Amino acid sequence: MRTILVANRKGGCGKTTIATTLAAAFVAQGNEVALADADRQKSSLKWLSLRPKDAAPITGLNWTRDKDLGEAPKRVDTVIIDGPGALTGRHAEALIREADEIVVPLMPSVFDTESTDSFLDKIEALKKVRKGKACIHVVANRVRLKSRALLALETHMAETGRPLMARISDRLAYPTLAGEGLSVYDKDTMEFAPYRKQWHPLLLAVGD
């Protein structure tokens, strides 16, 4: 079973959008997918509750308590974890022990960058990451392509040895579709093709 943790201790970086879109992308590829919500706000479980009955099915898991971590139906081959906002201490280590891949979204601002640098320093020091048993993928989220802010972020992350894996544009389609329990991978139309293209590098990285 492949497990992908979406995490950052900085709030507002779009963890739930990343987690739900990844879940929808993998189920669209024919995988048996579970979306595990480890955040007390349970935004991913709320998204699933809004999901239409005729949409590709995704299993919801409540992982807000440590004792529930790792529980998933045997048929599931991919678990996406929507990590909590305050990912620190034992809870962080417990979630990372479950993960094969760690996706860290951040927005192109100095506040997000400083907080994310510190967060990455901490998780890179954890045994599983340090030994290369869990890979980290940094994603710029809610960005404006070709903006100075994105260029500055790309330069900074490259200098720290953590190049961006993907750049996801700030588009109204994401919150609009989320309000229906859907994603850009549930709408197989040309309108959303440019959006899906931005996810390809990340999907290739975490799908191996």
N, C-alpha and C positions, 0 to 999 in steps of 0.2 A: 504493500500500500504506500502510495506517495502522499506525503503531508507537506503542505505549504503554509507557512505562517506569515500573515501580513501584520506588521508591527512597527510602531514608533511611539515613543512616549510623548511626542508633541501632538496636542490635539488639533483637530481641524485640517489634518493633512490628507484626508480622504481615504482612510483605511477601509471603510465599509464599501466605498465605491470600487476600490481595487479588488477586495475580497469577493464581492458579489459578481463583478464582471469576470473574474477568473473562474468562478464556479460555473457561470453560464457558458463561458468559452469551452471549458473541459467537457461539460455535459453535451454541448453541441457537437463535440468530436466523437461522441459515443461512449464516453466514460461513465461509470457509476460514481456520482459525486455526492459528497456530504459537505455542508457548510456549517462549521463549528463556530458558534459565537461565544467568545471568552470575555466579552465586554458586558458589564452590568447594564448598560443601556439597551443591549440586545437589539441593535439596529439591524443586523443581518437577519435575525429571526423575524423581525417585523417585515423586512423585505420579502422573506419567504411567505409570510402570511398573506401578502398582497398578490402573490404570484398566481396568474390564471391557471385554471385546471388543465387547459390544453397546452400549456408551456411544458418544455422538457422538465421532468421531475428532478428535484434536488432535495436530498434528505437534510433536515435541520437537526443540529445537535446543540444542546445547551452545555457549554463547557465553562460556565462562569465560576464553577467550584473546582478546586484542584482534584478532588476525588473522582470527578467525571472525566478528567483528561484521558485521552486514548480510547475511550469507548466509541465504537462505530460498528454498524452492521457489517458482517463478513463479506457481503456482496460489494461493498464500497471499495473502489480502487484508488480514489483521489479524495483527500480531505483538505479543504481550504479553511484555515483558522483566521477569523477576524479577531485580532488581538486587542486586549484592553488598552485604554488610554494611559494608565499608569502601569507600565510594564517594568517592574523592578523586583529585586530580591529573588526569593524562592519561586514566586509565580513565574517570573521571567525564565528562570532556569528550567522549570517544569515544562513550560510551553516549548522552549527551544529543544529540550530533549525529545519532544515529539516530532520536530520538524526536520525534513530533509532539505528544504529550501526556505529562506527567509527573505521576504519582499519588504523593503523599507521605503515607503512613499514619503516625499517631502515636497513642500512648495518653495518656489524661488524667492525666498526672503532671508534676510540676515538672521532673523530670529529662528526660523526653521533650520537654517544651516547650522548655526551654533548648537542648538539643541540636538540635532541629528548627529553631528560630529561626536558629541559626548555619548549619545546612545550607542553609536557604532563602536566607539572605543570600548564600552562596557561589554557588549555582546561578543565582540571579537576576542575578548579575554576569556570567555567561557570555554570550557574544555572541548565540547563538541564542535564548536566553530573553529577553535584553535587547531584542532586536529584535522580539519577539512571534511568533517562528516556532515556539515550543514553549510550550504553556500548562501552568501548574501547578495541580493540584487537591489540596487538603489534605483528608484523610479521617480522622476520629476513629474509631479501631478498638478493639474489645474494650471497649466502654463500657457503662455502666449508664445508661439513659435517665432523665432527670429527676434525676440525681445532682448533688451540689454540684460534684464534680470535673469533670463534663462542662460544667456551666454556667460554671465558671471558665475552662475551655479555650475555650469558645465566645466568651466575653467577651474573652479575651486575643487570640485570633486575629482577631477583628473589629477590635480596637484597632490591630493591626499591619497591617491592610489585607489580611489573608489569611483570609477567612471560610471556615468549613468547608463542603465540598461535600456530604459525607454523614456519617452517624453509624451505625456498624455495631455492633450489640449483641454483648456477650460471651455466646456460646451454645455449649453442648457439642456441638451439631449440627455445627459447623464441623470440629473435630478428628476427630469420629466419622466423618463422611463422607470427610474427607481420607484416613483410614486405608484407605478402599476405592477411592481414586482418583476420588472423586466430589465434587460440590458441591451447593448448594441449587438450582442450575439444572439439575441432572440428575434432580431429584425433583419432578416436576410434580404436586404434591399440595397440598391446602389447608394442611397442617401447616407447610409452608415458605413459604407465600405472604407472611406478614408479614416474613420475613427478606428475601425478594426485593424487597419494596417499599422497603426501606432502601437498596438498591443503585440504584434508578431514577434519582435525581438524578445520580449519578456516570456511569451508563451513557449518559444523555442528553448529558452534557457531553463525554465522550470519543468518543461515537459519531457526532457531527456530521461 
